Amino acid sequence: MTSASPEPTPTGPYGVGVGWRPEIAGFVAGLPGLRFVEVVAETVNPAGPLPDGLAELCERGVTVVPHGVKLSLGGAEPVDPARLAHLAGVAAAVNAPLVSEHIAFVRAGGLEAGHLLPLPRSREAVAAVVANVRRAQAELPVPLALEPIAALFDWPDDELDEADFLTEILDATGALLLLDLANVHANARNRGGDPRALLDRLPLDRVAYVHVAGGAEQGNFYHDTHTDPVPVEVLDLVGELCVRRRPPALLLERDGHYPPAAELRGELDALAAASGYPVVT
């Protein structure tokens, strides 16, 4: 498979990885070719000690990327300094080359939504995200990658399409892009649009790594569940992306209903086959 991407930096995420979860820590530890994992930052105490399985990966030299879910970078309120300090602390504790978070909001007026909520693609929303990302970057010890989320609907007052919205935020902040191909598929299915046309317009040179996950059809919508197998449409998008510009790394996300080890290995092998990276199993 041809690729226009530059060689990855030795300290950044590279190749095929998997989301580290306590429930599959043993499985992850047994992957001989594993180069990187991602851990939900809010599940790690930066004051330590690290969870046993995660600590062992760090000792092996496996790159660990903390992935935040509660900064609420898209909120109208400034990011919470305590949550930001926690993310920075986790990055230091695992010697991370970068951290990632979502372009979304999760709280307003002191109320927690318990879910990643989509923003209107408006100039006002761009300004709010940019302000919070800059606040975060000023406190983080490593670069920040931003992940656009999956959503079931568009806001009625959208002023920008997805590509322009993301590009304006990335250009204004200098942040990296965490591209979730499962989200790209879900948004095209639920909100309309051609996922390949979106890939053509995104700044793929800014991609730090890529998420791949499973989902399911329910109630005339595609839900990004992270508990179902990766569908063929998402694997096809991996190939489409790699034709345009192969990313430094791809990560399989699983967050429940974990299948037998053989099935997980099969999904990782499928990512390797679609991207041209070595297998980790």
Secondary structure, 3 states (H helix, E strand, C coil): CCCCCCCCCCCCCCEEEEECCHHHHHHHHCCCCCCEEEEEHHHCCCCCCCCHHHHHHHHHCCEEEEECCCCCCCCCCCCCHHHHHHHHHHHHHCCCCCEEEEECEEEECCEEEEEEECCCCCHHHHHHHHHHHHHHHHHCCCCEEEEECCCCCCCCCCCCCHHHHHHHHHHHHCCEEEEEHHHHHHHHHHHCCCHHHHHHHCCHHHEEEEEEECCEEECCEEECCCCCCCCHHHHHHHHHHHHHHCCCEEEEECCCCCCCHHHHHHHHHHHHHHHCCCCCC
